[in-house]
């Protein structure tokens, strides 16, 4: 799981730790074949990435990540009904 304090690193030119770079690279490899952002966000959240990490990795705002996660949960809920 990605540490919460590292989630803020890398914004506005701040340095990113080697561990954070590796974690982000592995996360991007994991979701590279998923076309929908909602699916990418859901998968990254399920393996422990925090919203700021996902936003930085996918080039999204934190709000957009939250919306994508909500839409994915809503879609999943509709399938089970």
VEXNUDO-533903 format. One record per residue: residue number from 0; residue in one letter; x, y, z of N, C-alpha, C, O in turn. Coordinates in steps of 0.001 Angstrom, whole numbers, padded with zeros to 6 digits. Example, Ala and Ser with C-alpha at 12.3 -4.5 7.8 and 13.67 -1.06 7.14 Angstrom:
<atom dodren="0" vexza="a" n_X="013190" n_Y="-005690" n_Z="007800" ca_X="012300" ca_Y="-004500" ca_Z="007800" c_X="013200" c_Y="-003300" c_Z="007800" o_X="014236" o_Y="-003319" o_Z="008465"/>
<atom dodren="1" vexza="s" n_X="012850" n_Y="-002250" n_Z="007080" ca_X="013670" ca_Y="-001060" ca_Z="007140" c_X="012900" c_Y="000030" c_Z="007870" o_X="013409" o_Y="001138" o_Z="008039"/>
This chain:
<atom dodren="0" vexza="x" n_X="000850" n_Y="-001172" n_Z="000000" ca_X="000000" ca_Y="000000" ca_Z="000000" c_X="000896" c_Y="001237" c_Z="000000" o_X="001953" o_Y="001240" o_Z="000632"/>
<atom dodren="1" vexza="x" n_X="000481" n_Y="002274" n_Z="-000700" ca_X="001232" ca_Y="003512" ca_Z="-000792" c_X="000986" c_Y="004327" c_Z="000471" o_X="-000156" o_Y="004490" o_Z="000902"/>
<atom dodren="2" vexza="x" n_X="002055" n_Y="004833" n_Z="001056" ca_X="001929" ca_Y="005618" ca_Z="002288" c_X="001228" c_Y="006934" c_Z="002018" o_X="001432" o_Y="007549" o_Z="000971"/>
<atom dodren="3" vexza="x" n_X="000409" n_Y="007362" n_Z="002953" ca_X="-000371" ca_Y="008593" ca_Z="002796" c_X="000520" c_Y="009816" c_Z="002652" o_X="000229" o_Y="010691" o_Z="001836"/>
<atom dodren="4" vexza="x" n_X="001601" n_Y="009899" n_Z="003427" ca_X="002429" ca_Y="011092" ca_Z="003353" c_X="003131" c_Y="011224" c_Z="002011" o_X="003448" o_Y="012337" o_Z="001591"/>
<atom dodren="5" vexza="x" n_X="003381" n_Y="010107" n_Z="001328" ca_X="004017" ca_Y="010189" ca_Z="000018" c_X="003043" c_Y="010639" c_Z="-001057" o_X="003456" o_Y="011022" o_Z="-002151"/>
<atom dodren="6" vexza="x" n_X="001749" n_Y="010595" n_Z="-000750" ca_X="000740" ca_Y="010980" ca_Z="-001729" c_X="000866" c_Y="012448" c_Z="-002104" o_X="000508" o_Y="012835" o_Z="-003216"/>
<atom dodren="7" vexza="x" n_X="001358" n_Y="013250" n_Z="-001213" ca_X="001501" ca_Y="014680" ca_Z="-001482" c_X="002795" c_Y="015004" c_Z="-002219" o_X="002920" o_Y="016084" o_Z="-002795"/>
<atom dodren="8" vexza="x" n_X="003748" n_Y="014097" n_Z="-002209" ca_X="005016" ca_Y="014333" ca_Z="-002891" c_X="004797" c_Y="014356" c_Z="-004393" o_X="003897" o_Y="013693" o_Z="-004908"/>
<atom dodren="9" vexza="x" n_X="005615" n_Y="015115" n_Z="-005086" ca_X="005538" ca_Y="015144" ca_Z="-006526" c_X="004644" c_Y="016236" c_Z="-007080" o_X="004559" o_Y="016401" o_Z="-008297"/>
<atom dodren="10" vexza="x" n_X="003982" n_Y="016978" n_Z="-006222" ca_X="003150" ca_Y="018083" ca_Z="-006690" c_X="004004" c_Y="019329" c_Z="-006846" o_X="004858" o_Y="019628" o_Z="-006012"/>
<atom dodren="11" vexza="x" n_X="003761" n_Y="020033" n_Z="-007909" ca_X="004428" ca_Y="021301" ca_Z="-008172" c_X="005943" c_Y="021201" c_Z="-008075" o_X="006597" o_Y="022063" o_Z="-007488"/>
<atom dodren="12" vexza="x" n_X="006487" n_Y="020152" n_Z="-008650" ca_X="007930" ca_Y="020019" ca_Z="-008724" c_X="008601" c_Y="019461" c_Z="-007487" o_X="009830" o_Y="019426" o_Z="-007429"/>
<atom dodren="13" vexza="x" n_X="007843" n_Y="019023" n_Z="-006495" ca_X="008443" ca_Y="018432" ca_Z="-005310" c_X="009024" c_Y="017067" c_Z="-005688" o_X="008489" o_Y="016389" o_Z="-006565"/>
<atom dodren="14" vexza="x" n_X="010119" n_Y="016660" n_Z="-005030" ca_X="010715" ca_Y="015364" ca_Z="-005361" c_X="009812" c_Y="014199" c_Z="-004965" o_X="009035" o_Y="014284" o_Z="-004015"/>
<atom dodren="15" vexza="x" n_X="009936" n_Y="013125" n_Z="-005712" ca_X="009177" ca_Y="011902" ca_Z="-005448" c_X="010186" c_Y="010824" c_Z="-005075" o_X="011219" o_Y="010686" o_Z="-005730"/>
<atom dodren="16" vexza="x" n_X="009892" n_Y="010056" n_Z="-004024" ca_X="010814" ca_Y="009011" ca_Z="-003577" c_X="010893" c_Y="007893" c_Z="-004616" o_X="010008" o_Y="007740" o_Z="-005459"/>
<atom dodren="17" vexza="x" n_X="011968" n_Y="007121" n_Z="-004535" ca_X="012140" ca_Y="005997" ca_Z="-005452" c_X="011017" c_Y="004986" c_Z="-005285" o_X="010524" o_Y="004430" o_Z="-006267"/>
<atom dodren="18" vexza="x" n_X="010610" n_Y="004746" n_Z="-004037" ca_X="009521" ca_Y="003807" ca_Z="-003787" c_X="008234" c_Y="004280" c_Z="-004431" o_X="007485" o_Y="003484" o_Z="-004998"/>
<atom dodren="19" vexza="x" n_X="007975" n_Y="005586" n_Z="-004345" ca_X="006765" ca_Y="006149" ca_Z="-004942" c_X="006807" c_Y="006011" c_Z="-006465" o_X="005793" o_Y="005687" o_Z="-007084"/>
<atom dodren="20" vexza="x" n_X="007950" n_Y="006250" n_Z="-007060" ca_X="008090" ca_Y="006100" ca_Z="-008512" c_X="007819" c_Y="004662" c_Z="-008939" o_X="007129" o_Y="004421" o_Z="-009930"/>
<atom dodren="21" vexza="x" n_X="008363" n_Y="003715" n_Z="-008192" ca_X="008160" ca_Y="002299" ca_Z="-008505" c_X="006692" c_Y="001927" c_Z="-008353" o_X="006124" o_Y="001254" o_Z="-009214"/>
<atom dodren="22" vexza="x" n_X="006082" n_Y="002363" n_Z="-007264" ca_X="004672" ca_Y="002059" ca_Z="-007028" c_X="003798" c_Y="002636" c_Z="-008134" o_X="002887" o_Y="001965" o_Z="-008619"/>
<atom dodren="23" vexza="x" n_X="004066" n_Y="003864" n_Z="-008532" ca_X="003283" ca_Y="004481" ca_Z="-009604" c_X="003473" c_Y="003750" c_Z="-010923" o_X="002512" o_Y="003535" o_Z="-011661"/>
<atom dodren="24" vexza="x" n_X="004716" n_Y="003365" n_Z="-011223" ca_X="004986" ca_Y="002650" ca_Z="-012467" c_X="004248" c_Y="001314" c_Z="-012490" o_X="003650" o_Y="000953" o_Z="-013504"/>
<atom dodren="25" vexza="x" n_X="004286" n_Y="000582" n_Z="-011383" ca_X="003581" ca_Y="-000696" ca_Z="-011314" c_X="002068" c_Y="-000503" c_Z="-011426" o_X="001380" o_Y="-001293" o_Z="-012074"/>
<atom dodren="26" vexza="x" n_X="001560" n_Y="000546" n_Z="-010793" ca_X="000130" ca_Y="000841" ca_Z="-010893" c_X="-000276" c_Y="001152" c_Z="-012316" o_X="-001314" o_Y="000684" o_Z="-012783"/>
<atom dodren="27" vexza="x" n_X="000530" n_Y="001939" n_Z="-013013" ca_X="000216" ca_Y="002274" ca_Z="-014403" c_X="000289" c_Y="001050" c_Z="-015302" o_X="-000517" o_Y="000909" o_Z="-016222"/>
<atom dodren="28" vexza="x" n_X="001242" n_Y="000166" n_Z="-015050" ca_X="001315" ca_Y="-001081" ca_Z="-015821" c_X="000071" c_Y="-001931" c_Z="-015600" o_X="-000420" o_Y="-002579" o_Z="-016525"/>
<atom dodren="29" vexza="x" n_X="-000428" n_Y="-001924" n_Z="-014389" ca_X="-001603" ca_Y="-002715" ca_Z="-014045" c_X="-002847" c_Y="-002251" c_Z="-014798" o_X="-003664" o_Y="-003076" o_Z="-015208"/>
<atom dodren="30" vexza="x" n_X="-002998" n_Y="-000945" n_Z="-014982" ca_X="-004223" ca_Y="-000415" ca_Z="-015586" c_X="-004060" c_Y="-000001" c_Z="-017047" o_X="-004989" o_Y="000555" o_Z="-017633"/>
<atom dodren="31" vexza="x" n_X="-002927" n_Y="-000255" n_Z="-017630" ca_X="-002659" ca_Y="000252" ca_Z="-018987" c_X="-003629" c_Y="-000254" c_Z="-020036" o_X="-003869" o_Y="000446" o_Z="-021020"/>
<atom dodren="32" vexza="x" n_X="-004195" n_Y="-001437" n_Z="-019870" ca_X="-005106" ca_Y="-001988" ca_Z="-020869" c_X="-006567" c_Y="-001667" c_Z="-020599" o_X="-007440" o_Y="-002039" o_Z="-021382"/>
<atom dodren="33" vexza="x" n_X="-006835" n_Y="-000982" n_Z="-019500" ca_X="-008213" ca_Y="-000588" ca_Z="-019196" c_X="-008484" c_Y="000759" c_Z="-019864" o_X="-007753" o_Y="001724" o_Z="-019641"/>
<atom dodren="34" vexza="x" n_X="-009524" n_Y="000823" n_Z="-020672" ca_X="-009816" ca_Y="002051" ca_Z="-021405" c_X="-010576" c_Y="003067" c_Z="-020577" o_X="-010360" o_Y="004269" o_Z="-020736"/>
<atom dodren="35" vexza="x" n_X="-011453" n_Y="002622" n_Z="-019703" ca_X="-012294" ca_Y="003535" ca_Z="-018926" c_X="-011555" c_Y="004027" c_Z="-017680" o_X="-010990" o_Y="003234" o_Z="-016927"/>
<atom dodren="36" vexza="x" n_X="-011569" n_Y="005337" n_Z="-017475" ca_X="-010944" ca_Y="005914" ca_Z="-016275" c_X="-011580" c_Y="005363" c_Z="-015011" o_X="-010893" o_Y="005142" o_Z="-014014"/>
<atom dodren="37" vexza="x" n_X="-012897" n_Y="005137" n_Z="-015046" ca_X="-013586" ca_Y="004602" ca_Z="-013867" c_X="-012982" c_Y="003257" c_Z="-013463" o_X="-012772" o_Y="003000" o_Z="-012278"/>
<atom dodren="38" vexza="x" n_X="-012705" n_Y="002411" n_Z="-014436" ca_X="-012119" ca_Y="001102" ca_Z="-014159" c_X="-010701" c_Y="001241" c_Z="-013621" o_X="-010311" o_Y="000527" o_Z="-012697"/>
<atom dodren="39" vexza="x" n_X="-009934" n_Y="002158" n_Z="-014194" ca_X="-008568" ca_Y="002389" ca_Z="-013735" c_X="-008568" c_Y="002851" c_Z="-012287" o_X="-007808" o_Y="002341" o_Z="-011463"/>
<atom dodren="40" vexza="x" n_X="-009424" n_Y="003820" n_Z="-011981" ca_X="-009509" ca_Y="004358" ca_Z="-010628" c_X="-009920" c_Y="003269" c_Z="-009650" o_X="-009324" o_Y="003141" o_Z="-008581"/>
<atom dodren="41" vexza="x" n_X="-010929" n_Y="002486" n_Z="-010002" ca_X="-011413" ca_Y="001424" ca_Z="-009122" c_X="-010303" c_Y="000418" c_Z="-008818" o_X="-010117" o_Y="000030" o_Z="-007665"/>
<atom dodren="42" vexza="x" n_X="-009580" n_Y="000002" n_Z="-009829" ca_X="-008519" ca_Y="-000970" ca_Z="-009629" c_X="-007395" c_Y="-000389" c_Z="-008762" o_X="-006910" o_Y="-001052" o_Z="-007845"/>
<atom dodren="43" vexza="x" n_X="-006991" n_Y="000831" n_Z="-009050" ca_X="-005917" ca_Y="001444" ca_Z="-008265" c_X="-006339" c_Y="001651" c_Z="-006814" o_X="-005536" o_Y="001452" o_Z="-005903"/>
<atom dodren="44" vexza="x" n_X="-007595" n_Y="002051" n_Z="-006590" ca_X="-008088" ca_Y="002207" ca_Z="-005204" c_X="-008114" c_Y="000857" c_Z="-004498" o_X="-007792" o_Y="000767" o_Z="-003313"/>
<atom dodren="45" vexza="x" n_X="-008499" n_Y="-000196" n_Z="-005226" ca_X="-008613" ca_Y="-001512" ca_Z="-004601" c_X="-007268" c_Y="-002072" c_Z="-004149" o_X="-007223" o_Y="-002905" o_Z="-003244"/>
<atom dodren="46" vexza="x" n_X="-006174" n_Y="-001630" n_Z="-004762" ca_X="-004861" ca_Y="-002123" ca_Z="-004343" c_X="-004167" c_Y="-001162" c_Z="-003382" o_X="-003014" o_Y="-001376" o_Z="-003008"/>
<atom dodren="47" vexza="x" n_X="-004874" n_Y="-000100" n_Z="-002984" ca_X="-004360" ca_Y="000735" ca_Z="-001907" c_X="-003855" c_Y="002111" c_Z="-002262" o_X="-003382" o_Y="002826" o_Z="-001378"/>
<atom dodren="48" vexza="x" n_X="-003933" n_Y="002514" n_Z="-003515" ca_X="-003508" ca_Y="003864" ca_Z="-003857" c_X="-004515" c_Y="004860" c_Z="-003322" o_X="-005720" o_Y="004611" o_Z="-003347"/>
<atom dodren="49" vexza="x" n_X="-004023" n_Y="005984" n_Z="-002839" ca_X="-004868" ca_Y="007062" ca_Z="-002338" c_X="-005266" c_Y="007968" c_Z="-003504" o_X="-004637" o_Y="007953" o_Z="-004561"/>
<atom dodren="50" vexza="x" n_X="-006309" n_Y="008746" n_Z="-003293" ca_X="-006831" ca_Y="009640" ca_Z="-004338" c_X="-005753" c_Y="010567" c_Z="-004911" o_X="-005655" o_Y="010679" o_Z="-006133"/>
<atom dodren="51" vexza="x" n_X="-004934" n_Y="011241" n_Z="-004075" ca_X="-003905" ca_Y="012115" ca_Z="-004654" c_X="-002893" c_Y="011367" c_Z="-005525" o_X="-002422" o_Y="011899" o_Z="-006530"/>
<atom dodren="52" vexza="x" n_X="-002559" n_Y="010128" n_Z="-005136" ca_X="-001641" ca_Y="009317" ca_Z="-005941" c_X="-002241" c_Y="009010" c_Z="-007305" o_X="-001579" o_Y="009152" o_Z="-008333"/>
<atom dodren="53" vexza="x" n_X="-003492" n_Y="008591" n_Z="-007303" ca_X="-004173" ca_Y="008238" ca_Z="-008550" c_X="-004289" c_Y="009457" c_Z="-009459" o_X="-004070" o_Y="009367" o_Z="-010667"/>
<atom dodren="54" vexza="x" n_X="-004631" n_Y="010586" n_Z="-008870" ca_X="-004747" ca_Y="011816" ca_Z="-009654" c_X="-003419" c_Y="012151" c_Z="-010331" o_X="-003393" o_Y="012512" o_Z="-011508"/>
<atom dodren="55" vexza="x" n_X="-002330" n_Y="012032" n_Z="-009596" ca_X="-001013" ca_Y="012330" ca_Z="-010163" c_X="-000636" c_Y="011323" c_Z="-011246" o_X="-000060" o_Y="011697" o_Z="-012268"/>
<atom dodren="56" vexza="x" n_X="-000953" n_Y="010063" n_Z="-011030" ca_X="-000591" ca_Y="009017" ca_Z="-011982" c_X="-001355" c_Y="009126" c_Z="-013293" o_X="-000792" o_Y="008927" o_Z="-014369"/>
<atom dodren="57" vexza="x" n_X="-002636" n_Y="009444" n_Z="-013196" ca_X="-003493" ca_Y="009436" ca_Z="-014384" c_X="-003705" c_Y="010819" c_Z="-014991" o_X="-004424" o_Y="010959" o_Z="-015981"/>
<atom dodren="58" vexza="x" n_X="-003087" n_Y="011834" n_Z="-014408" ca_X="-003243" ca_Y="013185" ca_Z="-014945" c_X="-004639" c_Y="013729" c_Z="-014761" o_X="-005166" o_Y="014424" o_Z="-015630"/>
<atom dodren="59" vexza="x" n_X="-005238" n_Y="013412" n_Z="-013625" ca_X="-006596" ca_Y="013849" ca_Z="-013309" c_X="-006552" c_Y="014729" c_Z="-012067" o_X="-005564" o_Y="014739" o_Z="-011333"/>
<atom dodren="60" vexza="x" n_X="-007635" n_Y="015468" n_Z="-011840" ca_X="-007749" ca_Y="016176" ca_Z="-010568" c_X="-008244" c_Y="015188" c_Z="-009514" o_X="-008803" o_Y="014142" o_Z="-009843"/>
<atom dodren="61" vexza="x" n_X="-008032" n_Y="015532" n_Z="-008247" ca_X="-008519" ca_Y="014670" ca_Z="-007171" c_X="-010039" c_Y="014564" c_Z="-007221" o_X="-010600" o_Y="013501" o_Z="-006952"/>
<atom dodren="62" vexza="x" n_X="-010703" n_Y="015659" n_Z="-007564" ca_X="-012159" ca_Y="015628" ca_Z="-007674" c_X="-012600" c_Y="014673" c_Z="-008782" o_X="-013561" o_Y="013924" o_Z="-008609"/>
<atom dodren="63" vexza="x" n_X="-011909" n_Y="014694" n_Z="-009906" ca_X="-012245" ca_Y="013804" ca_Z="-011016" c_X="-012074" c_Y="012340" c_Z="-010605" o_X="-012870" o_Y="011485" o_Z="-010993"/>
<atom dodren="64" vexza="x" n_X="-011033" n_Y="012056" n_Z="-009820" ca_X="-010822" ca_Y="010694" ca_Z="-009327" c_X="-011992" c_Y="010279" c_Z="-008440" o_X="-012498" o_Y="009163" o_Z="-008561"/>
<atom dodren="65" vexza="x" n_X="-012421" n_Y="011169" n_Z="-007551" ca_X="-013550" ca_Y="010862" ca_Z="-006671" c_X="-014833" c_Y="010624" c_Z="-007463" o_X="-015605" o_Y="009723" o_Z="-007137"/>
<atom dodren="66" vexza="x" n_X="-015061" n_Y="011425" n_Z="-008501" ca_X="-016248" ca_Y="011259" ca_Z="-009343" c_X="-016178" c_Y="009927" c_Z="-010086" o_X="-017171" o_Y="009204" o_Z="-010163"/>
<atom dodren="67" vexza="x" n_X="-015012" n_Y="009604" n_Z="-010629" ca_X="-014856" ca_Y="008329" ca_Z="-011341" c_X="-015100" c_Y="007150" c_Z="-010411" o_X="-015730" o_Y="006169" o_Z="-010807"/>
<atom dodren="68" vexza="x" n_X="-014610" n_Y="007235" n_Z="-009182" ca_X="-014827" ca_Y="006161" ca_Z="-008207" c_X="-016312" c_Y="006040" c_Z="-007869" o_X="-016838" o_Y="004933" o_Z="-007756"/>
<atom dodren="69" vexza="x" n_X="-016976" n_Y="007166" n_Z="-007712" ca_X="-018412" ca_Y="007154" ca_Z="-007421" c_X="-019193" c_Y="006520" c_Z="-008566" o_X="-020073" o_Y="005688" o_Z="-008340"/>
<atom dodren="70" vexza="x" n_X="-018871" n_Y="006914" n_Z="-009788" ca_X="-019579" ca_Y="006368" ca_Z="-010953" c_X="-019358" c_Y="004867" c_Z="-011081" o_X="-020273" o_Y="004129" o_Z="-011447"/>
<atom dodren="71" vexza="x" n_X="-018158" n_Y="004423" n_Z="-010784" ca_X="-017877" ca_Y="002989" ca_Z="-010849" c_X="-018666" c_Y="002230" c_Z="-009786" o_X="-019187" o_Y="001149" o_Z="-010059"/>
<atom dodren="72" vexza="x" n_X="-018759" n_Y="002789" n_Z="-008569" ca_X="-019539" ca_Y="002146" ca_Z="-007516" c_X="-021012" c_Y="002127" c_Z="-007885" o_X="-021707" o_Y="001138" o_Z="-007652"/>
<atom dodren="73" vexza="x" n_X="-021484" n_Y="003217" n_Z="-008460" ca_X="-022896" ca_Y="003307" ca_Z="-008860" c_X="-023203" c_Y="002275" c_Z="-009939" o_X="-024237" o_Y="001609" o_Z="-009882"/>
<atom dodren="74" vexza="x" n_X="-022315" n_Y="002137" n_Z="-010922" ca_X="-022496" ca_Y="001177" ca_Z="-011999" c_X="-022492" c_Y="-000248" c_Z="-011454" o_X="-023303" o_Y="-001073" o_Z="-011874"/>
<atom dodren="75" vexza="x" n_X="-021609" n_Y="-000538" n_Z="-010545" ca_X="-021530" ca_Y="-001858" ca_Z="-009938" c_X="-022805" c_Y="-002164" c_Z="-009162" o_X="-023311" o_Y="-003285" o_Z="-009203"/>
<atom dodren="76" vexza="x" n_X="-023315" n_Y="-001172" n_Z="-008463" ca_X="-024564" ca_Y="-001343" ca_Z="-007723" c_X="-025736" c_Y="-001657" c_Z="-008621" o_X="-026607" o_Y="-002446" o_Z="-008254"/>
<atom dodren="77" vexza="x" n_X="-025772" n_Y="-001048" n_Z="-009800" ca_X="-026863" ca_Y="-001302" ca_Z="-010751" c_X="-026792" c_Y="-002718" c_Z="-011289" o_X="-027826" o_Y="-003343" o_Z="-011527"/>
<atom dodren="78" vexza="x" n_X="-025570" n_Y="-003238" n_Z="-011486" ca_X="-025429" ca_Y="-004594" ca_Z="-012011" c_X="-025960" c_Y="-005623" c_Z="-011035" o_X="-026536" o_Y="-006629" o_Z="-011447"/>
<atom dodren="79" vexza="x" n_X="-025774" n_Y="-005385" n_Z="-009748" ca_X="-026189" ca_Y="-006372" ca_Z="-008762" c_X="-027673" c_Y="-006307" c_Z="-008459" o_X="-028203" o_Y="-007211" o_Z="-007813"/>
<atom dodren="80" vexza="x" n_X="-028364" n_Y="-005262" n_Z="-008907" ca_X="-029800" ca_Y="-005121" ca_Z="-008621" c_X="-030646" c_Y="-005856" c_Z="-009619" o_X="-031873" o_Y="-005837" o_Z="-009521"/>
